[in-house]
C-alpha cells in the first residue's frame, strides 16, 4: 500500500476472536514523503506455535537453513540452524523476537513471542 504525503490514519477492525496481527512496518522511502505499510512479509509462510515455549516450526520453507533471531528489547542477535523447519528456541529468554531468513532467494521477516 502506498500512502500520500501528510497525516494518515490506520485502523484495524477484527470482527471475530480468531484474528492475529503480527507485524506492521512503516518505512519512509528515499523519494518524496511516501510511507509503505507492510502487514506481513511472505504470508504463505506459517510460523507456529506463536507464542512458543520450546520448538518453533516454520512451515512452507524450502530446505534447512540459518535463521537470524533478534530480541526486540535488547537487540541481541543469534543465528540458529533449523532442521526440517524446526527451531529450538528453548534457551531464549521470554520476550518478543524478530526472525529473519531467506526462502527461495527472498528475504523473509516474521515476529514471534517466546514464553
C-alpha positions in Angstrom: 0.0 0.0 0.0 1.4 3.4 -0.9 0.2 6.4 1.2 0.3 10.0 0.0 2.2 12.7 1.9 0.5 14.1 5.0 -1.3 12.7 8.0 -2.6 9.2 7.7 -4.9 7.1 9.9 -4.6 3.3 10.1 -7.5 1.4 11.7 -7.7 -2.3 12.1 -11.1 -3.9 12.9 -11.3 -7.5 13.9 -14.9 -8.9 13.7 -14.1 -12.2 15.5 -11.7 -13.5 18.0 -9.7 -15.6 15.6 -7.6 -12.6 14.4 -3.8 -12.2 14.8 -1.9 -9.1 13.6 1.7 -10.0 14.0 3.6 -7.3 12.2 3.2 -3.7 10.9 6.1 -1.8 9.4 6.2 1.8 8.3 9.2 2.9 6.3 10.0 6.2 4.5 11.3 5.9 1.0 14.1 8.0 -0.5 11.6 9.7 -2.8 9.2 12.4 -1.7 7.3 11.8 1.5 5.8 8.3 0.9 5.3 5.6 3.5 4.9 1.9 2.9 2.9 -0.2 5.3 3.7 -3.9 5.4 1.4 -6.1 7.4 3.3 -9.3 6.8 6.1 -10.4 4.5 5.5 -13.8 2.9 2.1 -14.6 4.4 2.3 -18.1 2.8 5.0 -19.0 5.4 3.4 -20.1 8.6 5.1 -20.0 11.9 3.7 -21.9 14.9 3.1 -22.0 17.8 3.2 -18.3 18.5 3.7 -17.7 21.4 6.3 -20.5 21.6 7.9 -22.3 24.6 10.5 -24.7 23.1 10.2 -25.6 19.4 9.2 -23.1 16.7 8.0 -24.5 13.4 8.4 -22.5 10.2 6.2 -24.1 7.6 6.5 -23.9 3.8 10.2 -23.3 3.9 12.4 -24.9 1.3 15.2 -26.9 2.9 17.1 -26.4 6.1 18.9 -23.1 6.7 20.1 -20.4 9.0 17.7 -18.2 10.8 18.7 -14.9 12.5 16.8 -14.1 15.7 16.9 -10.7 17.2 15.5 -9.8 20.7 13.4 -6.6 20.2 14.1 -5.3 23.7 17.9 -5.9 23.9 18.8 -6.0 20.1 20.8 -9.2 20.8 21.1 -11.3 17.7 21.8 -15.1 17.4 21.8 -17.4 14.4 20.1 -20.8 14.7 20.2 -23.7 12.2 16.8 -25.2 11.5 16.2 -28.9 10.8 13.1 -29.5 8.7 11.9 -26.0 9.5 12.0 -26.6 13.3 14.0 -24.2 15.5 14.9 -24.9 19.2 14.2 -21.6 21.0 14.1 -23.1 24.4 17.2 -21.3 25.6 15.8 -17.8 24.6 14.6 -15.6 27.4 10.9 -14.6 27.4 10.2 -11.7 25.1 9.4 -10.5 21.6 11.7 -11.6 18.8 12.2 -10.9 15.1 13.0 -13.9 12.9 14.8 -13.3 9.6 15.7 -15.8 6.9 15.8 -16.4 3.2 13.3 -18.6 1.3 13.6 -19.2 -2.4 16.0 -16.3 -2.6 13.6 -13.9 -1.0 14.2 -12.3 2.5 11.5 -13.1 5.0 10.8 -11.3 8.3 8.5 -12.7 11.0 7.8 -11.8 14.6 7.2 -14.2 17.4 6.8 -14.2 21.2 8.9 -16.5 23.5 7.1 -17.6 26.7 
